[in-house]
């Protein structure tokens, strides 16, 4: 998928004028690309549009005007756009009770290392590769970025709606699986085809 450039980013004033329409479109898009896996983990598959929205929101919230800072935001956030033959997602550990946040994060320590989160397509399981630096031996972040390298054989199976597809978590202290809807499958296949 083609990375974003500074030219893709609207100036703050233009973005403010079109924000509500853009925001509604992205909320709708993210709904089709969002999956709860068990009761604690949510995965949102990212693409060029979701990342552009994130950049626009950061620039608006922080009132970033200097071109070099806009360029910096684009460069940082481009890391979330899937490359050729891969899917990219934001994984969130979601805890609503503030008193349970730390115990749950402690319990899920190590979720970003090894073969813990994957996409199962028929008999194949493609494990995610997590961005490093979001945890250490003492603490773990509630938000992670993960990439799934999808071989052509798996992509071919994804194209067949009769082949079951799900996102799975196989952490020693948290196991869950959730089927991928046909709508989400089509959206992910767009990503693998190079997206927009």
DAVEN-V281822 format. One record per run of one state. SS is the DSSP state (a for helix, b for strand, c for the rest). FROM is the first residue (numbers start at 1). TO is the last residue. If there is no record, write none. Layout:
# DAVEN-V281822
ss=SS from=FROM to=TO
ss=SS from=FROM to=TO
This chain:
# DAVEN-V281822
ss=c from=1 to=5
ss=a from=6 to=8
ss=c from=9 to=11
ss=a from=12 to=32
ss=c from=33 to=33
ss=b from=34 to=37
ss=c from=38 to=40
ss=b from=41 to=46
ss=c from=47 to=47
ss=a from=48 to=62
ss=c from=63 to=66
ss=a from=67 to=80
ss=c from=81 to=85
ss=b from=86 to=93
ss=c from=94 to=97
ss=a from=98 to=107
ss=c from=108 to=116
ss=b from=117 to=121
ss=c from=122 to=123
ss=b from=124 to=130
ss=c from=131 to=134
ss=b from=135 to=135
ss=c from=136 to=139
ss=b from=140 to=140
ss=c from=141 to=142
ss=b from=143 to=149
ss=c from=150 to=151
ss=a from=152 to=158
ss=c from=159 to=164
ss=b from=165 to=171
ss=c from=172 to=173
ss=b from=174 to=179
ss=c from=180 to=181
ss=a from=182 to=192
ss=c from=193 to=196
